[in-house]
Amino acid sequence: MLLAVLFSNYDGNILIERFHGVPAEERQHWRSFLVKLGTDNLKGAKNEDLFVASHKSVYIVYTMLGDVCIYVVGKDEYDELALAEVIFVITSSVKDACGKPPTERLFLDKYGKICLCLDEIVWKGMLENTDKDRIRRLIRLKPPTDV
């Protein structure tokens, strides 16, 4: 299961978070742990360099995209390899939504579109869509038509 997808800025402020199957009382622990992990390791990182960690029998893959840090946490079948695929789909969808690797301002300007992309990629803790063109079609908010 994908336990969390979290976006933050350089200063550790959370921009978007999605938790699945994580009790409310544990979420603050995860927020602070992930932000500390990013501030310790992402300084000077290149765009889309993947970093891997594990904590309490879960796997964490995280990266920088423009001015935004992205963290994906999973367990069981979502090991490092599967999380690398998830984060690749997320980063390509965010770049597609923003038109380029985002600054914090551009990310917040495209917040709604990015949230729609996340909803199409991850549904109830499971990877749903990985095809960028399909995600782009699904977020247009138009009813499907019979072709």
Buried (B, 14 or more C-beta within 10 A) or exposed (E): BBBBBBBBBBEBEEBBBBBBEBEEEEBEEBBEBBBEBBBEBBEEBEEBEBBEBEEEEBBBBBBBBBBBBBBBBBBEEBBBEBBBBBBBBBBBBBBBBBEEBBBBEBBBBBEEBBBBBBBBBBEEBEBBBBEBEEBBEBBEEEEEEEE
